[in-house]
Amino acid sequence: MSKKEWLNQPVLCDEWGRPPSLADVPLTYMTRKKALLKQGGTKKSIDKLYKEIKNG
């Protein structure tokens, strides 16, 4: 999967981009890129995460 495809993949998360948990907060779908940015990610940290996931 290319980086562009990975970043544009829809993910289920809360309004702050966090993964679903037991907390009673509304869930929504957004792109992985938007979720990571809402969590405070930067371009550099997103690149690093993609490389880690890609290389196993």
PDBQT receptor file of N, H, CA, C and O in Angstrom, charges set to zero:
ATOM      1  N   MET A   1       0.853  -1.168   0.000  1.00  0.00    +0.000 N 
ATOM      2  CA  MET A   1       0.000   0.000   0.000  1.00  0.00    +0.000 C 
ATOM      3  C   MET A   1       0.904   1.238   0.000  1.00  0.00    +0.000 C 
ATOM      4  O   MET A   1       1.856   1.333   0.775  1.00  0.00    +0.000 OA
ATOM      5  N   SER A   2       0.587   2.164  -0.871  1.00  0.00    +0.000 N 
ATOM      6  H   SER A   2      -0.186   2.087  -1.500  1.00  0.00    +0.000 HD
ATOM      7  CA  SER A   2       1.394   3.385  -0.937  1.00  0.00    +0.000 C 
ATOM      8  C   SER A   2       1.083   4.288   0.256  1.00  0.00    +0.000 C 
ATOM      9  O   SER A   2       0.064   4.130   0.929  1.00  0.00    +0.000 OA
ATOM     10  N   LYS A   3       1.967   5.216   0.495  1.00  0.00    +0.000 N 
ATOM     11  H   LYS A   3       2.795   5.344  -0.051  1.00  0.00    +0.000 HD
ATOM     12  CA  LYS A   3       1.773   6.152   1.607  1.00  0.00    +0.000 C 
ATOM     13  C   LYS A   3       0.501   6.972   1.392  1.00  0.00    +0.000 C 
ATOM     14  O   LYS A   3      -0.245   7.224   2.338  1.00  0.00    +0.000 OA
ATOM     15  N   LYS A   4       0.254   7.388   0.151  1.00  0.00    +0.000 N 
ATOM     16  H   LYS A   4       0.860   7.183  -0.618  1.00  0.00    +0.000 HD
ATOM     17  CA  LYS A   4      -0.941   8.181  -0.151  1.00  0.00    +0.000 C 
ATOM     18  C   LYS A   4      -2.208   7.376   0.142  1.00  0.00    +0.000 C 
ATOM     19  O   LYS A   4      -3.156   7.898   0.728  1.00  0.00    +0.000 OA
ATOM     20  N   GLU A   5      -2.222   6.100  -0.266  1.00  0.00    +0.000 N 
ATOM     21  H   GLU A   5      -1.452   5.675  -0.741  1.00  0.00    +0.000 HD
ATOM     22  CA  GLU A   5      -3.379   5.240   0.010  1.00  0.00    +0.000 C 
ATOM     23  C   GLU A   5      -3.562   5.056   1.515  1.00  0.00    +0.000 C 
ATOM     24  O   GLU A   5      -4.683   5.110   2.020  1.00  0.00    +0.000 OA
ATOM     25  N   TRP A   6      -2.459   4.839   2.224  1.00  0.00    +0.000 N 
ATOM     26  H   TRP A   6      -1.549   4.795   1.813  1.00  0.00    +0.000 HD
ATOM     27  CA  TRP A   6      -2.504   4.632   3.672  1.00  0.00    +0.000 C 
ATOM     28  C   TRP A   6      -3.070   5.859   4.379  1.00  0.00    +0.000 C 
ATOM     29  O   TRP A   6      -3.912   5.732   5.269  1.00  0.00    +0.000 OA
ATOM     30  N   LEU A   7      -2.609   7.050   3.984  1.00  0.00    +0.000 N 
ATOM     31  H   LEU A   7      -1.925   7.153   3.262  1.00  0.00    +0.000 HD
ATOM     32  CA  LEU A   7      -3.072   8.282   4.626  1.00  0.00    +0.000 C 
ATOM     33  C   LEU A   7      -4.529   8.593   4.305  1.00  0.00    +0.000 C 
ATOM     34  O   LEU A   7      -5.214   9.224   5.110  1.00  0.00    +0.000 OA
ATOM     35  N   ASN A   8      -5.012   8.162   3.142  1.00  0.00    +0.000 N 
ATOM     36  H   ASN A   8      -4.455   7.649   2.488  1.00  0.00    +0.000 HD
ATOM     37  CA  ASN A   8      -6.389   8.449   2.741  1.00  0.00    +0.000 C 
ATOM     38  C   ASN A   8      -7.377   7.375   3.168  1.00  0.00    +0.000 C 
ATOM     39  O   ASN A   8      -8.570   7.482   2.881  1.00  0.00    +0.000 OA
ATOM     40  N   GLN A   9      -6.900   6.351   3.844  1.00  0.00    +0.000 N 
ATOM     41  H   GLN A   9      -5.932   6.264   4.077  1.00  0.00    +0.000 HD
ATOM     42  CA  GLN A   9      -7.762   5.279   4.331  1.00  0.00    +0.000 C 
ATOM     43  C   GLN A   9      -8.690   5.813   5.419  1.00  0.00    +0.000 C 
ATOM     44  O   GLN A   9      -8.231   6.505   6.328  1.00  0.00    +0.000 OA
ATOM     45  N   PRO A  10      -9.995   5.503   5.346  1.00  0.00    +0.000 N 
ATOM     46  CA  PRO A  10     -10.894   5.946   6.414  1.00  0.00    +0.000 C 
ATOM     47  C   PRO A  10     -10.677   5.128   7.686  1.00  0.00    +0.000 C 
ATOM     48  O   PRO A  10     -10.517   3.909   7.631  1.00  0.00    +0.000 OA
ATOM     49  N   VAL A  11     -10.674   5.807   8.821  1.00  0.00    +0.000 N 
ATOM     50  H   VAL A  11     -10.805   6.797   8.866  1.00  0.00    +0.000 HD
ATOM     51  CA  VAL A  11     -10.531   5.139  10.117  1.00  0.00    +0.000 C 
ATOM     52  C   VAL A  11     -11.644   5.614  11.046  1.00  0.00    +0.000 C 
ATOM     53  O   VAL A  11     -12.101   6.753  10.951  1.00  0.00    +0.000 OA
ATOM     54  N   LEU A  12     -12.068   4.738  11.933  1.00  0.00    +0.000 N 
ATOM     55  H   LEU A  12     -11.697   3.813  12.010  1.00  0.00    +0.000 HD
ATOM     56  CA  LEU A  12     -13.082   5.070  12.930  1.00  0.00    +0.000 C 
ATOM     57  C   LEU A  12     -12.376   5.633  14.151  1.00  0.00    +0.000 C 
ATOM     58  O   LEU A  12     -11.473   5.000  14.698  1.00  0.00    +0.000 OA
ATOM     59  N   CYS A  13     -12.783   6.813  14.577  1.00  0.00    +0.000 N 
ATOM     60  H   CYS A  13     -13.517   7.326  14.133  1.00  0.00    +0.000 HD
ATOM     61  CA  CYS A  13     -12.145   7.453  15.731  1.00  0.00    +0.000 C 
ATOM     62  C   CYS A  13     -13.116   8.455  16.357  1.00  0.00    +0.000 C 
ATOM     63  O   CYS A  13     -14.201   8.700  15.830  1.00  0.00    +0.000 OA
ATOM     64  N   ASP A  14     -12.704   9.028  17.491  1.00  0.00    +0.000 N 
ATOM     65  H   ASP A  14     -11.822   8.829  17.918  1.00  0.00    +0.000 HD
ATOM     66  CA  ASP A  14     -13.533  10.063  18.099  1.00  0.00    +0.000 C 
ATOM     67  C   ASP A  14     -13.221  11.403  17.427  1.00  0.00    +0.000 C 
ATOM     68  O   ASP A  14     -12.390  11.465  16.521  1.00  0.00    +0.000 OA
ATOM     69  N   GLU A  15     -13.875  12.453  17.861  1.00  0.00    +0.000 N 
ATOM     70  H   GLU A  15     -14.551  12.402  18.597  1.00  0.00    +0.000 HD
ATOM     71  CA  GLU A  15     -13.718  13.752  17.195  1.00  0.00    +0.000 C 
ATOM     72  C   GLU A  15     -12.323  14.342  17.335  1.00  0.00    +0.000 C 
ATOM     73  O   GLU A  15     -11.991  15.305  16.643  1.00  0.00    +0.000 OA
ATOM     74  N   TRP A  16     -11.497  13.780  18.222  1.00  0.00    +0.000 N 
ATOM     75  H   TRP A  16     -11.766  12.998  18.784  1.00  0.00    +0.000 HD
ATOM     76  CA  TRP A  16     -10.122  14.257  18.400  1.00  0.00    +0.000 C 
ATOM     77  C   TRP A  16      -9.112  13.373  17.681  1.00  0.00    +0.000 C 
ATOM     78  O   TRP A  16      -7.904  13.561  17.824  1.00  0.00    +0.000 OA
ATOM     79  N   GLY A  17      -9.613  12.398  16.896  1.00  0.00    +0.000 N 
ATOM     80  H   GLY A  17     -10.594  12.245  16.779  1.00  0.00    +0.000 HD
ATOM     81  CA  GLY A  17      -8.735  11.532  16.130  1.00  0.00    +0.000 C 
ATOM     82  C   GLY A  17      -8.221  10.319  16.874  1.00  0.00    +0.000 C 
ATOM     83  O   GLY A  17      -7.392   9.573  16.353  1.00  0.00    +0.000 OA
ATOM     84  N   ARG A  18      -8.710  10.112  18.103  1.00  0.00    +0.000 N 
ATOM     85  H   ARG A  18      -9.384  10.718  18.527  1.00  0.00    +0.000 HD
ATOM     86  CA  ARG A  18      -8.238   8.979  18.909  1.00  0.00    +0.000 C 
ATOM     87  C   ARG A  18      -9.006   7.707  18.548  1.00  0.00    +0.000 C 
ATOM     88  O   ARG A  18     -10.166   7.779  18.142  1.00  0.00    +0.000 OA
ATOM     89  N   PRO A  19      -8.371   6.549  18.692  1.00  0.00    +0.000 N 
ATOM     90  CA  PRO A  19      -9.063   5.279  18.408  1.00  0.00    +0.000 C 
ATOM     91  C   PRO A  19     -10.258   5.090  19.347  1.00  0.00    +0.000 C 
ATOM     92  O   PRO A  19     -10.289   5.671  20.432  1.00  0.00    +0.000 OA
ATOM     93  N   PRO A  20     -11.241   4.280  18.936  1.00  0.00    +0.000 N 
ATOM     94  CA  PRO A  20     -12.399   4.021  19.800  1.00  0.00    +0.000 C 
ATOM     95  C   PRO A  20     -11.966   3.425  21.140  1.00  0.00    +0.000 C 
ATOM     96  O   PRO A  20     -11.024   2.635  21.208  1.00  0.00    +0.000 OA
ATOM     97  N   SER A  21     -12.666   3.816  22.194  1.00  0.00    +0.000 N 
ATOM     98  H   SER A  21     -13.430   4.458  22.139  1.00  0.00    +0.000 HD
ATOM     99  CA  SER A  21     -12.385   3.284  23.526  1.00  0.00    +0.000 C 
ATOM    100  C   SER A  21     -13.709   3.069  24.246  1.00  0.00    +0.000 C 
ATOM    101  O   SER A  21     -14.777   3.167  23.641  1.00  0.00    +0.000 OA
ATOM    102  N   LEU A  22     -13.635   2.783  25.510  1.00  0.00    +0.000 N 
ATOM    103  H   LEU A  22     -12.768   2.703  26.002  1.00  0.00    +0.000 HD
ATOM    104  CA  LEU A  22     -14.858   2.551  26.279  1.00  0.00    +0.000 C 
ATOM    105  C   LEU A  22     -15.536   3.845  26.707  1.00  0.00    +0.000 C 
ATOM    106  O   LEU A  22     -16.649   3.813  27.233  1.00  0.00    +0.000 OA
ATOM    107  N   ALA A  23     -14.886   4.975  26.491  1.00  0.00    +0.000 N 
ATOM    108  H   ALA A  23     -13.982   5.001  26.063  1.00  0.00    +0.000 HD
ATOM    109  CA  ALA A  23     -15.468   6.263  26.867  1.00  0.00    +0.000 C 
ATOM    110  C   ALA A  23     -16.711   6.535  26.021  1.00  0.00    +0.000 C 
ATOM    111  O   ALA A  23     -16.805   6.107  24.871  1.00  0.00    +0.000 OA
ATOM    112  N   ASP A  24     -17.638   7.240  26.602  1.00  0.00    +0.000 N 
ATOM    113  H   ASP A  24     -17.562   7.588  27.537  1.00  0.00    +0.000 HD
ATOM    114  CA  ASP A  24     -18.898   7.536  25.927  1.00  0.00    +0.000 C 
ATOM    115  C   ASP A  24     -18.760   8.826  25.108  1.00  0.00    +0.000 C 
ATOM    116  O   ASP A  24     -19.304   9.868  25.474  1.00  0.00    +0.000 OA
ATOM    117  N   VAL A  25     -18.034   8.736  24.011  1.00  0.00    +0.000 N 
ATOM    118  H   VAL A  25     -17.592   7.890  23.713  1.00  0.00    +0.000 HD
ATOM    119  CA  VAL A  25     -17.882   9.886  23.115  1.00  0.00    +0.000 C 
ATOM    120  C   VAL A  25     -18.326   9.468  21.722  1.00  0.00    +0.000 C 
ATOM    121  O   VAL A  25     -18.180   8.306  21.346  1.00  0.00    +0.000 OA
ATOM    122  N   PRO A  26     -18.869  10.410  20.952  1.00  0.00    +0.000 N 
ATOM    123  CA  PRO A  26     -19.317  10.070  19.598  1.00  0.00    +0.000 C 
ATOM    124  C   PRO A  26     -18.139   9.653  18.711  1.00  0.00    +0.000 C 
ATOM    125  O   PRO A  26     -17.043  10.207  18.802  1.00  0.00    +0.000 OA
ATOM    126  N   LEU A  27     -18.394   8.671  17.857  1.00  0.00    +0.000 N 
ATOM    127  H   LEU A  27     -19.284   8.221  17.783  1.00  0.00    +0.000 HD
ATOM    128  CA  LEU A  27     -17.371   8.206  16.926  1.00  0.00    +0.000 C 
ATOM    129  C   LEU A  27     -17.708   8.684  15.519  1.00  0.00    +0.000 C 
ATOM    130  O   LEU A  27     -18.872   8.903  15.186  1.00  0.00    +0.000 OA
ATOM    131  N   THR A  28     -16.688   8.838  14.714  1.00  0.00    +0.000 N 
ATOM    132  H   THR A  28     -15.742   8.660  14.985  1.00  0.00    +0.000 HD
ATOM    133  CA  THR A  28     -16.858   9.296  13.345  1.00  0.00    +0.000 C 
ATOM    134  C   THR A  28     -15.783   8.668  12.474  1.00  0.00    +0.000 C 
ATOM    135  O   THR A  28     -14.816   8.097  12.979  1.00  0.00    +0.000 OA
ATOM    136  N   TYR A  29     -15.957   8.775  11.178  1.00  0.00    +0.000 N 
ATOM    137  H   TYR A  29     -16.742   9.239  10.769  1.00  0.00    +0.000 HD
ATOM    138  CA  TYR A  29     -14.925   8.337  10.242  1.00  0.00    +0.000 C 
ATOM    139  C   TYR A  29     -14.199   9.555   9.716  1.00  0.00    +0.000 C 
ATOM    140  O   TYR A  29     -14.816  10.580   9.429  1.00  0.00    +0.000 OA
ATOM    141  N   MET A  30     -12.894   9.444   9.590  1.00  0.00    +0.000 N 
ATOM    142  H   MET A  30     -12.392   8.611   9.822  1.00  0.00    +0.000 HD
ATOM    143  CA  MET A  30     -12.083  10.481   8.950  1.00  0.00    +0.000 C 
ATOM    144  C   MET A  30     -10.875   9.790   8.347  1.00  0.00    +0.000 C 
ATOM    145  O   MET A  30     -10.619   8.621   8.636  1.00  0.00    +0.000 OA
ATOM    146  N   THR A  31     -10.135  10.497   7.516  1.00  0.00    +0.000 N 
ATOM    147  H   THR A  31     -10.344  11.447   7.281  1.00  0.00    +0.000 HD
ATOM    148  CA  THR A  31      -8.942   9.889   6.936  1.00  0.00    +0.000 C 
ATOM    149  C   THR A  31      -7.893   9.705   8.024  1.00  0.00    +0.000 C 
ATOM    150  O   THR A  31      -7.878  10.417   9.028  1.00  0.00    +0.000 OA
ATOM    151  N   ARG A  32      -7.023   8.736   7.798  1.00  0.00    +0.000 N 
ATOM    152  H   ARG A  32      -7.035   8.157   6.983  1.00  0.00    +0.000 HD
ATOM    153  CA  ARG A  32      -5.947   8.479   8.756  1.00  0.00    +0.000 C 
ATOM    154  C   ARG A  32      -5.099   9.735   8.945  1.00  0.00    +0.000 C 
ATOM    155  O   ARG A  32      -4.679  10.036  10.063  1.00  0.00    +0.000 OA
ATOM    156  N   LYS A  33      -4.844  10.470   7.858  1.00  0.00    +0.000 N 
ATOM    157  H   LYS A  33      -5.184  10.225   6.950  1.00  0.00    +0.000 HD
ATOM    158  CA  LYS A  33      -4.025  11.687   7.941  1.00  0.00    +0.000 C 
ATOM    159  C   LYS A  33      -4.683  12.716   8.861  1.00  0.00    +0.000 C 
ATOM    160  O   LYS A  33      -4.025  13.303   9.719  1.00  0.00    +0.000 OA
ATOM    161  N   LYS A  34      -5.984  12.929   8.674  1.00  0.00    +0.000 N 
ATOM    162  H   LYS A  34      -6.519  12.452   7.977  1.00  0.00    +0.000 HD
ATOM    163  CA  LYS A  34      -6.696  13.909   9.504  1.00  0.00    +0.000 C 
ATOM    164  C   LYS A  34      -6.682  13.482  10.974  1.00  0.00    +0.000 C 
ATOM    165  O   LYS A  34      -6.497  14.315  11.863  1.00  0.00    +0.000 OA
ATOM    166  N   ALA A  35      -6.877  12.187  11.228  1.00  0.00    +0.000 N 
ATOM    167  H   ALA A  35      -7.027  11.511  10.506  1.00  0.00    +0.000 HD
ATOM    168  CA  ALA A  35      -6.867  11.680  12.608  1.00  0.00    +0.000 C 
ATOM    169  C   ALA A  35      -5.497  11.882  13.250  1.00  0.00    +0.000 C 
ATOM    170  O   ALA A  35      -5.407  12.305  14.402  1.00  0.00    +0.000 OA
ATOM    171  N   LEU A  36      -4.434  11.582  12.510  1.00  0.00    +0.000 N 
ATOM    172  H   LEU A  36      -4.507  11.238  11.574  1.00  0.00    +0.000 HD
ATOM    173  CA  LEU A  36      -3.085  11.741  13.063  1.00  0.00    +0.000 C 
ATOM    174  C   LEU A  36      -2.769  13.209  13.334  1.00  0.00    +0.000 C 
ATOM    175  O   LEU A  36      -2.133  13.532  14.337  1.00  0.00    +0.000 OA
ATOM    176  N   LEU A  37      -3.209  14.095  12.448  1.00  0.00    +0.000 N 
ATOM    177  H   LEU A  37      -3.726  13.832  11.633  1.00  0.00    +0.000 HD
ATOM    178  CA  LEU A  37      -2.974  15.527  12.660  1.00  0.00    +0.000 C 
ATOM    179  C   LEU A  37      -3.761  16.037  13.867  1.00  0.00    +0.000 C 
ATOM    180  O   LEU A  37      -3.259  16.866  14.627  1.00  0.00    +0.000 OA
ATOM    181  N   LYS A  38      -5.001  15.544  14.050  1.00  0.00    +0.000 N 
ATOM    182  H   LYS A  38      -5.409  14.871  13.432  1.00  0.00    +0.000 HD
ATOM    183  CA  LYS A  38      -5.806  15.964  15.204  1.00  0.00    +0.000 C 
ATOM    184  C   LYS A  38      -5.196  15.494  16.522  1.00  0.00    +0.000 C 
ATOM    185  O   LYS A  38      -5.417  16.106  17.567  1.00  0.00    +0.000 OA
ATOM    186  N   GLN A  39      -4.430  14.408  16.467  1.00  0.00    +0.000 N 
ATOM    187  H   GLN A  39      -4.250  13.911  15.618  1.00  0.00    +0.000 HD
ATOM    188  CA  GLN A  39      -3.755  13.904  17.664  1.00  0.00    +0.000 C 
ATOM    189  C   GLN A  39      -2.467  14.663  17.945  1.00  0.00    +0.000 C 
ATOM    190  O   GLN A  39      -1.764  14.365  18.912  1.00  0.00    +0.000 OA
ATOM    191  N   GLY A  40      -2.158  15.637  17.108  1.00  0.00    +0.000 N 
ATOM    192  H   GLY A  40      -2.728  15.878  16.323  1.00  0.00    +0.000 HD
ATOM    193  CA  GLY A  40      -0.951  16.437  17.325  1.00  0.00    +0.000 C 
ATOM    194  C   GLY A  40       0.239  15.976  16.509  1.00  0.00    +0.000 C 
ATOM    195  O   GLY A  40       1.367  16.406  16.751  1.00  0.00    +0.000 OA
ATOM    196  N   GLY A  41      -0.003  15.105  15.545  1.00  0.00    +0.000 N 
ATOM    197  H   GLY A  41      -0.919  14.756  15.349  1.00  0.00    +0.000 HD
ATOM    198  CA  GLY A  41       1.083  14.614  14.703  1.00  0.00    +0.000 C 
ATOM    199  C   GLY A  41       1.608  15.689  13.763  1.00  0.00    +0.000 C 
ATOM    200  O   GLY A  41       0.906  16.643  13.429  1.00  0.00    +0.000 OA
ATOM    201  N   THR A  42       2.843  15.516  13.349  1.00  0.00    +0.000 N 
ATOM    202  H   THR A  42       3.413  14.740  13.621  1.00  0.00    +0.000 HD
ATOM    203  CA  THR A  42       3.471  16.410  12.377  1.00  0.00    +0.000 C 
ATOM    204  C   THR A  42       3.801  15.591  11.131  1.00  0.00    +0.000 C 
ATOM    205  O   THR A  42       3.740  14.362  11.150  1.00  0.00    +0.000 OA
ATOM    206  N   LYS A  43       4.147  16.277  10.062  1.00  0.00    +0.000 N 
ATOM    207  H   LYS A  43       4.197  17.276  10.046  1.00  0.00    +0.000 HD
ATOM    208  CA  LYS A  43       4.524  15.574   8.834  1.00  0.00    +0.000 C 
ATOM    209  C   LYS A  43       5.676  14.611   9.110  1.00  0.00    +0.000 C 
ATOM    210  O   LYS A  43       5.693  13.486   8.611  1.00  0.00    +0.000 OA
ATOM    211  N   LYS A  44       6.627  15.063   9.904  1.00  0.00    +0.000 N 
ATOM    212  H   LYS A  44       6.613  15.977  10.310  1.00  0.00    +0.000 HD
ATOM    213  CA  LYS A  44       7.793  14.237  10.224  1.00  0.00    +0.000 C 
ATOM    214  C   LYS A  44       7.387  12.995  11.027  1.00  0.00    +0.000 C 
ATOM    215  O   LYS A  44       7.856  11.893  10.741  1.00  0.00    +0.000 OA
ATOM    216  N   SER A  45       6.519  13.169  12.029  1.00  0.00    +0.000 N 
ATOM    217  H   SER A  45       6.139  14.065  12.261  1.00  0.00    +0.000 HD
ATOM    218  CA  SER A  45       6.117  12.021  12.852  1.00  0.00    +0.000 C 
ATOM    219  C   SER A  45       5.249  11.042  12.053  1.00  0.00    +0.000 C 
ATOM    220  O   SER A  45       5.313   9.832  12.270  1.00  0.00    +0.000 OA
ATOM    221  N   ILE A  46       4.441  11.569  11.130  1.00  0.00    +0.000 N 
ATOM    222  H   ILE A  46       4.389  12.552  10.954  1.00  0.00    +0.000 HD
ATOM    223  CA  ILE A  46       3.613  10.708  10.286  1.00  0.00    +0.000 C 
ATOM    224  C   ILE A  46       4.500   9.906   9.334  1.00  0.00    +0.000 C 
ATOM    225  O   ILE A  46       4.267   8.715   9.127  1.00  0.00    +0.000 OA
ATOM    226  N   ASP A  47       5.513  10.550   8.754  1.00  0.00    +0.000 N 
ATOM    227  H   ASP A  47       5.702  11.518   8.922  1.00  0.00    +0.000 HD
ATOM    228  CA  ASP A  47       6.465   9.851   7.879  1.00  0.00    +0.000 C 
ATOM    229  C   ASP A  47       7.159   8.724   8.640  1.00  0.00    +0.000 C 
ATOM    230  O   ASP A  47       7.307   7.617   8.123  1.00  0.00    +0.000 OA
ATOM    231  N   LYS A  48       7.583   9.013   9.865  1.00  0.00    +0.000 N 
ATOM    232  H   LYS A  48       7.462   9.913  10.285  1.00  0.00    +0.000 HD
ATOM    233  CA  LYS A  48       8.275   8.016  10.693  1.00  0.00    +0.000 C 
ATOM    234  C   LYS A  48       7.351   6.835  10.996  1.00  0.00    +0.000 C 
ATOM    235  O   LYS A  48       7.768   5.681  10.901  1.00  0.00    +0.000 OA
ATOM    236  N   LEU A  49       6.100   7.119  11.360  1.00  0.00    +0.000 N 
ATOM    237  H   LEU A  49       5.761   8.057  11.437  1.00  0.00    +0.000 HD
ATOM    238  CA  LEU A  49       5.133   6.068  11.657  1.00  0.00    +0.000 C 
ATOM    239  C   LEU A  49       4.898   5.191  10.432  1.00  0.00    +0.000 C 
ATOM    240  O   LEU A  49       4.852   3.966  10.544  1.00  0.00    +0.000 OA
ATOM    241  N   TYR A  50       4.748   5.810   9.265  1.00  0.00    +0.000 N 
ATOM    242  H   TYR A  50       4.785   6.805   9.173  1.00  0.00    +0.000 HD
ATOM    243  CA  TYR A  50       4.528   5.038   8.037  1.00  0.00    +0.000 C 
ATOM    244  C   TYR A  50       5.714   4.117   7.758  1.00  0.00    +0.000 C 
ATOM    245  O   TYR A  50       5.526   2.952   7.405  1.00  0.00    +0.000 OA
ATOM    246  N   LYS A  51       6.924   4.630   7.914  1.00  0.00    +0.000 N 
ATOM    247  H   LYS A  51       7.077   5.576   8.201  1.00  0.00    +0.000 HD
ATOM    248  CA  LYS A  51       8.119   3.813   7.668  1.00  0.00    +0.000 C 
ATOM    249  C   LYS A  51       8.194   2.643   8.644  1.00  0.00    +0.000 C 
ATOM    250  O   LYS A  51       8.570   1.537   8.257  1.00  0.00    +0.000 OA
ATOM    251  N   GLU A  52       7.840   2.881   9.910  1.00  0.00    +0.000 N 
ATOM    252  H   GLU A  52       7.535   3.780  10.225  1.00  0.00    +0.000 HD
ATOM    253  CA  GLU A  52       7.851   1.807  10.914  1.00  0.00    +0.000 C 
ATOM    254  C   GLU A  52       6.831   0.725  10.570  1.00  0.00    +0.000 C 
ATOM    255  O   GLU A  52       7.117  -0.466  10.685  1.00  0.00    +0.000 OA
ATOM    256  N   ILE A  53       5.650   1.144  10.151  1.00  0.00    +0.000 N 
ATOM    257  H   ILE A  53       5.418   2.112  10.057  1.00  0.00    +0.000 HD
ATOM    258  CA  ILE A  53       4.592   0.188   9.812  1.00  0.00    +0.000 C 
ATOM    259  C   ILE A  53       4.951  -0.570   8.536  1.00  0.00    +0.000 C 
ATOM    260  O   ILE A  53       4.746  -1.781   8.446  1.00  0.00    +0.000 OA
ATOM    261  N   LYS A  54       5.479   0.139   7.568  1.00  0.00    +0.000 N 
ATOM    262  H   LYS A  54       5.645   1.122   7.641  1.00  0.00    +0.000 HD
ATOM    263  CA  LYS A  54       5.837  -0.469   6.286  1.00  0.00    +0.000 C 
ATOM    264  C   LYS A  54       6.932  -1.520   6.454  1.00  0.00    +0.000 C 
ATOM    265  O   LYS A  54       6.901  -2.564   5.802  1.00  0.00    +0.000 OA
ATOM    266  N   ASN A  55       7.891  -1.245   7.324  1.00  0.00    +0.000 N 
ATOM    267  H   ASN A  55       7.917  -0.397   7.853  1.00  0.00    +0.000 HD
ATOM    268  CA  ASN A  55       9.016  -2.159   7.515  1.00  0.00    +0.000 C 
ATOM    269  C   ASN A  55       8.749  -3.234   8.566  1.00  0.00    +0.000 C 
ATOM    270  O   ASN A  55       9.604  -4.080   8.830  1.00  0.00    +0.000 OA
ATOM    271  N   GLY A  56       7.572  -3.196   9.156  1.00  0.00    +0.000 N 
ATOM    272  H   GLY A  56       6.878  -2.509   8.942  1.00  0.00    +0.000 HD
ATOM    273  CA  GLY A  56       7.197  -4.229  10.123  1.00  0.00    +0.000 C 
ATOM    274  C   GLY A  56       7.721  -3.947  11.447  1.00  0.00    +0.000 C 
ATOM    275  O   GLY A  56       7.496  -4.720  12.378  1.00  0.00    +0.000 OA
TER     276      GLY A  56
